[in-house]
Each structure stands twice: as C-alpha cells, then as structure tokens.
C-alpha cells in the first residue's frame, strides 16, 4: 500500500474541546487525511466523513485516484466546518 499525494495540500483548522482553536494542519496525502479524520469530533463524522474515509482508503489500495480522494476529503472538511477558507482548496 503506497501513499497517494494530493495535487495541492488542504489546510484545516482544528479545534479542541470547548471550541478553542488549536491550530491549522496541512493535509497533503490520502494517508495524512485518514490520520487527520481519526481526530475529527464525533459531530463531524457523518455521511461525507465516511465517504472521504472510504475514498482515501480506496486511493491507497489503487481503486480510486488522488483527485477523487482529495475531492471527497475537501467536501467532508467543508461540511464539518474545518476547511480554512480564503485559500484554493478545490
């Protein structure tokens, strides 16, 4: 299983308990996306989170492209309110 790099990194704003910001994280590959999604709050683990997780896993297995995984991850991050706005992410 090889990591699959995204064409451009995605920047997320991560929060700790109590909605205090703990900083930003750049995600540049399917493996990093999967690691990052493990830390998402439960409220953000809906349909788009599951689709992104599956797409990133499938990309690692060679069943989907890096573009498909990145697109699904961006959608999940946007839905969860974790995507840093004002930067090109799509």
VOBA-1610 file (N, C-alpha, C; in pm, whole numbers, padded with zeros to 5 digits, always signed):
BEGIN
Unk+00085-00117+00000Unk+00000+00000+00000Unk+00090+00124+00000Unk+00077+00206-00103Unk+00157+00328-00114Unk+00072+00450-00085Unk+00135+00551-00025Unk+00063+00676-00001Unk+00033+00742-00135Unk-00076+00818-00138Unk-00119+00886-00260Unk-00121+01035-00231Unk-00031+01108-00297Unk-00019+01252-00273Unk-00129+01329-00345Unk-00181+01432-00278Unk-00278+01522-00340Unk-00204+01622-00428Unk-00273+01678-00525Unk-00212+01776-00615Unk-00175+01903-00540Unk-00250+01934-00437Unk-00226+02052-00355Unk-00273+02021-00212Unk-00194+02060-00111Unk-00236+02033+00027Unk-00364+02106+00064Unk-00434+02051+00161Unk-00558+02110+00212Unk-00528+02155+00355Unk-00569+02277+00388Unk-00545+02330+00522Unk-00674+02326+00602Unk-00663+02265+00721Unk-00778+02254+00811Unk-00752+02335+00937Unk-00859+02383+00997Unk-00848+02447+01128Unk-00904+02346+01228Unk-00820+02305+01318Unk-00860+02205+01416Unk-00895+02272+01547Unk-00989+02212+01617Unk-01036+02268+01744Unk-01028+02163+01853Unk-01009+02209+01973Unk-01011+02118+02087Unk-01147+02125+02153Unk-01166+02053+02260Unk-01291+02056+02333Unk-01317+02198+02381Unk-01441+02243+02368Unk-01475+02378+02408Unk-01465+02477+02293Unk-01443+02429+02172Unk-01436+02511+02051Unk-01318+02608+02049Unk-01217+02585+02129Unk-01096+02666+02121Unk-01010+02614+02008Unk-00961+02704+01927Unk-00879+02664+01815Unk-00743+02615+01864Unk-00697+02503+01809Unk-00564+02453+01845Unk-00467+02464+01728Unk-00512+02523+01620Unk-00421+02548+01509Unk-00467+02491+01377Unk-00378+02503+01281Unk-00405+02457+01146Unk-00320+02334+01116Unk-00370+02254+01025Unk-00296+02136+00981Unk-00308+02124+00831Unk-00194+02105+00766Unk-00194+02083+00622Unk-00196+01933+00597Unk-00284+01893+00508Unk-00300+01753+00472Unk-00264+01739+00324Unk-00161+01658+00295Unk-00109+01651+00160Unk-00124+01515+00093Unk-00185+01418+00162Unk-00196+01284+00104Unk-00314+01209+00163Unk-00347+01099+00100Unk-00457+01015+00149Unk-00428+00960+00288Unk-00303+00920+00311Unk-00267+00866+00443Unk-00282+00973+00550Unk-00234+01094+00524Unk-00248+01204+00620Unk-00395+01237+00643Unk-00476+01229+00538Unk-00619+01256+00552Unk-00684+01155+00646Unk-00650+01029+00629Unk-00705+00924+00717Unk-00663+00947+00861Unk-00536+00980+00882Unk-00488+01008+01018Unk-00563+01126+01078Unk-00582+01230+00999Unk-00649+01350+01046Unk-00796+01323+01078Unk-00861+01244+00995Unk-01003+01215+01017Unk-01027+01137+01146Unk-00925+01067+01194Unk-00938+00995+01320Unk-00953+01091+01438Unk-00910+01215+01420Unk-00914+01315+01526Unk-01034+01409+01516Unk-01117+01391+01416Unk-01233+01479+01399Unk-01334+01456+01510Unk-01405+01560+01547Unk-01509+01544+01650Unk-01621+01452+01601Unk-01686+01384+01694Unk-01794+01291+01659Unk-01904+01360+01578Unk-01934+01485+01609Unk-02041+01557+01539Unk-02010+01573+01390Unk-01884+01561+01352Unk-01843+01581+01212Unk-01827+01449+01137Unk-01865+01339+01199Unk-01846+01208+01136Unk-01975+01157+01074Unk-02023+01229+00977Unk-02146+01193+00907Unk-02117+01124+00774Unk-02211+01138+00684Unk-02203+01073+00554Unk-02080+01118+00473Unk-02053+01249+00473Unk-01939+01297+00394Unk-01807+01250+00455Unk-01800+01239+00590Unk-01680+01188+00655Unk-01656+01042+00614Unk-01762+00962+00617Unk-01749+00821+00579Unk-01709+00807+00432Unk-01767+00890+00346Unk-01733+00885+00202Unk-01586+00924+00180Unk-01539+01026+00252Unk-01399+01069+00238Unk-01304+00963+00291Unk-01338+00904+00404Unk-01254+00800+00462Unk-01242+00683+00365Unk-01355+00643+00309Unk-01357+00532+00212Unk-01277+00568+00087Unk-01295+00691+00037Unk-01224+00733-00085Unk-01073+00736-00063Unk-01030+00782+00053Unk-00886+00786+00083Unk-00830+00645+00098Unk-00904+00557+00163Unk-00862+00417+00176Unk-00854+00351+00038Unk-00955+00376-00044Unk-00956+00320-00179Unk-00840+00372-00262Unk-00804+00498-00245Unk-00690+00554-00318Unk-00561+00484-00277Unk-00547+00456-00149Unk-00428+00385-00101Unk-00421+00244-00162Unk-00536+00184-00184Unk-00541+00050-00242Unk-00538+00051-00395Unk-00537+00170-00455Unk-00530+00181-00600Unk-00664+00174-00671Unk-00772+00181-00598Unk-00905+00171-00658Unk-00963+00306-00696Unk-00909+00413-00641Unk-00953+00549-00675Unk-00831+00636-00696Unk-00853+00750-00760Unk-00743+00842-00788Unk-00721+00937-00671Unk-00606+01001-00672Unk-00576+01103-00570Unk-00677+01218-00580Unk-00716+01250-00701Unk-00813+01359-00720Unk-00947+01325-00655Unk-00994+01202-00672Unk-01121+01161-00611Unk-01112+01165-00458Unk-01001+01117-00405Unk-00983+01117-00259Unk-00978+01260-00206Unk-00904+01346-00275Unk-00892+01485-00231Unk-01026+01556-00235Unk-01101+01535-00344Unk-01232+01598-00358Unk-01325+01556-00245Unk-01327+01428-00214Unk-01412+01378-00106Unk-01368+01434+00028Unk-01237+01445+00050Unk-01184+01498+00175Unk-01219+01646+00192Unk-01207+01723+00085Unk-01242+01865+00090Unk-01390+01881+00123Unk-01474+01800+00061Unk-01619+01807+00089Unk-01648+01777+00235Unk-01584+01674+00288Unk-01605+01638+00429Unk-01555+01748+00523Unk-01440+01806+00491Unk-01386+01913+00574Unk-01475+02037+00569Unk-01525+02069+00451Unk-01615+02184+00437Unk-01744+02159+00515Unk-01801+02039+00503Unk-01924+02004+00574Unk-01905+02013+00724Unk-01788+01973+00772Unk-01758+01975+00916Unk-01720+02114+00966Unk-01701+02209+00874Unk-01659+02344+00914Unk-01514+02351+00953Unk-01432+02260+00901Unk-01290+02256+00936Unk-01198+02310+00826Unk-01254+02337+00709Unk-01175+02385+00597Unk-01139+02532+00617Unk-01012+02564+00601Unk-00969+02703+00610Unk-01015+02771+00483Unk-01094+02876+00497Unk-01147+02947+00382Unk-01050+03057+00337Unk-01068+03102+00215Unk-00981+03207+00162Unk-00861+03152+00092Unk-00851+03020+00083Unk-00741+02958+00011Unk-00799+02862-00091Unk-00727+02842-00199Unk-00775+02750-00301Unk-00765+02608-00246Unk-00880+02539-00236Unk-00880+02404-00180Unk-00948+02303-00271Unk-01015+02347-00374Unk-01087+02252-00460Unk-01020+02240-00594
//
